[in-house]
Amino acid sequence: MIIALLLIIPLLASLILFSGKLGAQSKNFAFATSWLVFGISLIGGFYLAFTNENILLFNRHFITYLDVDLLLEIDTVSIILVVLTTLLTPIIIASTEKKDNRNHSFYALIMLMEMALIGVFTASEMILFYIFWELALIPIFFITAFWGGENSRKITFKFFIYTIVGSLFMLVGILYVYTRTALPHSFSFESFYQVQLSYNEQIWVFLAFFAAFAIKIPLFPFHSWQAETYNTSPVQGTMLMAGIMLKMGLYGIFRFLLPLCPDVVANGSLIFLPFILFGVIYGAVIAINQPNLKKLIAFASLSHVGIIALGLLSGNKHGIDGAILQMFSHGVNVVGFFLCYQMIVSRTATDKISDLGGIAMQAPRFAVVFMLVVLANVALPLTNSFVGEFLILLGIFSFSPVLAILAGLTIIIGAVYMLKMFQKVMLGKPTKNTLGFQDLTTAELMLFVPIIICILLVGIYPSFVLQMLETVGR
């Protein structure tokens, strides 16, 4: 029942919003509905935490010829990402400024994307997973293409082609593994997990799935769509991509590559872990010299998600647990960062770092919030990212101390460019763009409350999530 509500409510809300009948009330309706979905996801989370059971909706045939089932299930990893999705969606909606007479369609697309993302994280059947995976691309395509900035349609089309090609590789991998399942063939995750693939088969299956996941995350060198798409997309679209959508690829690595290709993950680590680490270092180094806030956040995110991928593919329990926790923390932190970015741009009409400065003396509340978000992004102890990145580094160290040391250096580099950016934007003398910078209103401050709670709660008391990862089967 819980999974049904998580999918049906945002879908119905999307259809109602698309009708255009709510008019000026579209935002309020989407906001209220998204908080309702969040409340339901919390019920599911508490149910899992205190019963240590999976929540299974039902199992019904909907394509009889292929023996495809409508199979939806929530476990610990799923609920962490579902809660992340349902928490960030109302924040993203509330942050939306008036756009045009198509506002209702904008909110409808956000609700549709929420439904698709929840579907990705709860599907327990491969074709159903693939349907939700592709469906999640459609709303963000239209959000970026129609509400984006300069050259938005051209850039969005490039992003669309990238992700579609990757998804087709994954579909080939899905169909191949399906033919190897026991008779009668099944697309259920459980049937896929029971398939024994040879090492050569694992290599090809790994490459097929990894192509889709690496593009979606993105990982170097499949990242070329990211910076320009983030830059042209409206802030809310960028929040959806950076905060939630890229977790689809990380979730896919955990859910499919680790169980389907264990030998490749174990034996191929010396090949792909250094390659991913190079992307982590590349993103951090490029971020240092970015003149614009939005591109700095984009390359910082490229570096951070690379660290998460390293933790997952380390094959080590500490690394995997840290990566799962860091998926949640990164989503919260990057959305908090983009909220700060939006408020800076709306007040100064620029995101060029050299044109900013002196904001802290005029807006002390905003300065405190921004500083907390920055510290969370640099993994300061007692913030949410510290726990996840510490466990990831511990997991990588168990595999290769050299790789762990190099990965740790990127965290230091991250602190350099983040604190350098904070100094230039918030401290010093006000510029002509920042003179009269208005401090946070009460409504704006409330947007940050869930972000701040998550940063501090997970940083101070991470054992609640870690205990769930211990006690509930994945």
N, C-alpha and C positions, 0 to 999 in steps of 0.2 A: 504493500500500500504506500509506503514512504517513497519508494522509487517512482511509482506511478505519479504521485503528486509532484515530485521534483521535475518530471518531464512534462506532464500535462499542463500544469499551471503556467509556466512560461510560454508554452506553445499556444495556449488559449489566449493569453495576454497579448502575444504577438499578433494573432489573427484579429483580435479586437482593435488593436492599435492600427493595424494596416487598413482597417475599414475607414479610418479618419473621422469617426463619429464623436470621439472624445474631444477633439479640437484642442483648446488651450489647456485642458486637463490631462493631456497625454503624458506629460512628464510626471505629474503627481500619481497617476495610475500606475505607470511603469515602476516608479520608485516604491510605492506601497506594495505592489505585487512582488517585487524583487526581495523586499525585506521579509515577506511571508515565506518565500522559497528558502531564504536563509534560515529562518526559524525552523522550518521542516528539516533542513540539512543538519541543524544542531541536534534535533531529536534523534536523527539517525546516528550522529556521532556519539551521543551519550549512550544510546542503545548498544552500540558496539563496544564502548569503553567498559560497560558494566555487565555485559552478558557474554562477551567474547564469542559472538556468533556472527555469521554472515546474514545479510538481509537479502532474500531471494524474492523477486516479484512473481514471475511465473515463467513457464516454459511452454510455448505454443508454436506449432508449425505455421509459418506464413508463406513459405515457398516450398511446397510439398515435394516437387520434383527434385530439388537439390538438398532436401532434408535440412533446410535452414530453420532455425528456431528463434523465436523472440525471447531471448534469455538475458535478463538483467540482474546484476548482483553487485552488492557493495561489500567491500572488505576494508581493512584499515587504510591501505594506500589509497583506495578509491575515495573514502570519506574525507581524507585530508585534502584531496584536490577538489572534491565537490564543495566542501566548506570554503575553500579558497575562492572558488568560482562564485558561489552565492554570496560571499562576503564582499567581494570586490565589485560585483555588478551594481548594487544600489549606490555605492560610492561613486562609481563611474557615471551613473545616471544623474546623481545629484550635482555632479561637477559640470554638467552640460550647460552651456550658455545658449541663449536663443539663437537659432540658426536661420531658418527660413520657414516658409509655409509648408514644408515637408517634414516638420518636426515629428509628427506622428510616425512617419516611416522610419526615421532615425531611431526612435525608441523601440519600434517594432523589431528592427534588425538586431538591436542589442539583446532583446528578450529572446529572439530566435537563436542567436548565437549562444546565449546562456543554456538554452535547452540542448543544443547540439553538443556543447562542451560537457554537460552533465552526462549526455548519452555516451560520449567517448569514454568517460571515466567509470561508467557503470555497465557498459556492454560486456557480456560474457560469451559472446558468439562472434566469430570473425567477420562474417558479412555484415552483421549489424554494426560492429565496430567500424568497418570501412565506410558504411553509409553515413554514420555520424561524423566520421573523420572528414569526409568530403563536404557534408552539409555545413560544418563549422566554417568552411572557407567562403561560402556564398555571402553571408552577412558582412564579413569584414571586407570582402571585395567591393560591395556596393557602398559601404560606409566610407572607405578610402577613395573610391572613384568619384563619388558624387559630392562628398563634403571635404575632400582633401584640398591641398594647395596647388601650386603651379605644377603642370604636367602630371597631375594625379592619375589620370586615366592611363597614360602611357606607362607610368611606373607601376601602377596596380596590375596592369596586364602582364608585365614582366614577372611580378610576384606570383600571379595566378599561374602562369606557364611553369615557373619553377616548381611550385608545389604540386601541380597536377602531374607533371612528369615523374616526380618522386613518388607520388601516390600510385601511379601505374606500376612502377617497379614493385611496390609493396603488394599490390593486387596479384601480380605474377607469383610472388613468394607465397601468398596465402593459398592460391589455387594449387601450387605445387605441393605444399605440405598437406593440403586437404586430400590429395590423391594418395598420400602415404599414411593417412589415418586408417585405423582398423575398420573392417567391414561391419555393419554398413557405415560408409563414410559420414563424418560429422564435422561441422564447422565450430563446434563448441571449443572453448579454450582448453577444457580438460582433455578432450580428444587430441588436440594439438600437442599438449604437454606430454602425452604418452608416446608420441612418435619418436622412434630412435633413428636419427639421421646419421649417415656416415660423415666423416670429417670433411670430405669434399662437398657433400650436400650442404653441410652446415655453412661452409664458406659462401656458397652461392645464396643460400637463404639469408645469411647475415647481411651480405651486400645488398640484397633486394630490399630488406626491411630498413637497413641503416640509411639507404639513400633517402627514403621518405622522412625518417626521423631527423637526420642531420640537416636537411633543408628546413624543416619546420622549426628546429630549435633556435637559431641555426648554428652549425659548427663550421669552422674554417675547413675547406675553402668554399663552402656552400652558402656563405653569408652575404654575398654581393647584393642581394635584394634588400637586406635589412635596413641599412642606414638611410637610404633614399626613401624607402617605404615608410619608415618611422617618421622621417622628416616631413614628408608631404601629407601624411595622414592627419586627420584631426586628433587632438590630444586624446579624446575618448577612444578612438580607434587604436592609437598607439598603446594605451593602457590595456586594452583587450588583448592585443598581440603580445606585448612584453610581459604583462602580468599573468595571463592565463593561457593563451593559445600555444605559446612555445612549450608549455608544460606537457602538451600532447605528445611531442617528440620524446621528451625525457621519460614520460610514463610508458611510451611504447618500448623504449629500451629496457625498462624494468620488466614490463609485462611479457615481452616476446623474445628479445634477444638473449636475455639471461637464461630462461628455461629451454628455449629451442636450440640455441647454439652454445652450450656450455663449454665445449672443447675449444671452439674458436675464441671465445672470451678469455679462456684460461691461457691458451697457447699463443694467441695473436696479440696479447697485450703489449708486447715489446714493439709491435708495429704501430697500432692505432693510438695507444695512450700518449706516446711522445708527439704524435701528429696532432692530437687534440690539445695537448699542452702547448704546442707552438701557437695554436689559435688563441689560447688563453693569454699567452704573453703578447701576441700580436694585438689583440683587442685592448689590453691594458696600455701598451706603448702608444698606440694610435690615439687613445683617449686623452693622453697627456697634452697633446698639441691641438686638440679640437677648439676652434674659436667660438663655437655655438653650443649652448647648453643641451639642446635636444640630441645633437650628434654625439656629444660627450656621453650622455646617458645611454645611447644606442650601443656605442663601443664598449662602455663599461658593462652593459648587460651581456654583450657577446663574450666578454671575459668571464663573467660570473657564471653563466650557464655552462660554459666549458668546464669549469671546476666541478659543477654538478655531474656532468657526463663522465668526468674522470672518476668520481666516486662510485657511480653506478657500474662502470665497466672495470673497476678494480677487482670486482668479484669478491670483495671482502665485506664481511657483515658490517663492520664499523663504517666503511665507505658508503655502503648502500643505505644504511639507516640515516647517516648524515645527509646523503643526497636527497632522500625523501623529505626530511625535515627542511632542508634548504630550498626545495621546490616551493614549499609554502612561504618561507621567509623571503625569498627573492620576489615572489609575486606581490607580497605586501609592501616590501621596500621600494620596488620600482614604481608601483602605483603612487606611493607617497611622494616619490621623487617627481613624478610627472604632475602631481597636484601642485607641488611647489613651483614647478616650471610654468604651469598654466597661470598661476597667480602673479608670477613675475612678469610674464609676457603681457597679460591683460592690463597691468598697471604701468608698464614701461614701453610697450609696443616694440620690444626688441628682445632677442635671446642671445645677442652677441655679448660674450663675457666682458670684453674690453669696454663696452658701453655701460656697464653696470658698476655698482659699488656704493658703499655707505648706507645700505638698506637697514642694517641692524640698529643703528641709532634712531631711525625713524619708525621702525616696526619691530619692537622687541619680542612680541609674541610670535611673530612669523620667524624671527631669527632663531628662537629657541626650538620651534618645531622643525625648521629646516636643518638645524644642527643635529637634532636627534635622528632625522632621516639619513643625513650624511654619515653619522657615526654607525648607524645600523648597516649601511652599505659597505663600510670599511671593516665590519665584523669586530667592533669594539666589545670586549667582555661585558656581559650582562645585557647585551642586545641579541636579538634573535639569530642573526647570521653567525655569531661567534660559535654557537654550539654546533650548527650544521657543518661549517667549514672546518672546525677542529676535528670532528669525526671523519670528515672526508680525507683530510690530510693524514689522520691516523691510519685510515684504510689504505691510502696510497703508500704510506711509509711501510706497511707490512708487505707490500708488493715490491716497492723499489724506493729506498731512502733518497736516491738522487732525484727521482721524479717528484717526491714529496717536498724536497728542499726547493726545487725550481718552482713548484706550484705555490709554495709558501711565499716565495719572493714576489709573485704577482699580487699577493694580498698587500705586501708592503708598497708596491707600485701603485696599487689602487688607493691606498691611504694618501699617497703623495698627490695624485691628481685630484682626488676628492677634496682634500683640505686646501689645496692650492686654489681650486675653483671656489670654495666657500670664502676664502680670504678675499679674492678678487670681487666676488659678487656682493658679499654682505658687509665687509669691513672697509676701512678707509673713508675717503670723503665722498659724499654724494655727487653724482654726475648730473648733467642736465636731464637725463632720462629717469633718474631715480629721485629727484627732488620732489618732496611731497608724497613719497611712497606711503600708501595707506596700509595700516596694520590690519591683521585678520579681523573680520567681523565675527560675530558669534556663530552665524550659520557656517562660515568657512572653517572656523575652528572645530565645529562639530564633525566636519568631514574627516578631520585628522584623528578624532578620538579613537575609532576602531583601529586605525593604523598604529597609533601610539600604544594602545593596549596590547596589540599583537607583538610589537617590537619588545616591550618590556616583559610581558607575560611569558613568552617563549624563551626570552633570554634569561629570565630569573628562574623559571620553573619549566624546563623542557622535559622533565621526566614523565609528565603526563602523556605526551605523545610517544616518547621512547618506550614507555611501558606497554602502550598499545601495540607498537611494532614487535615487542617481545612476545606478547601473549596471544596475538591473533595470527592465524595462518595467512600467508600471502597468496 
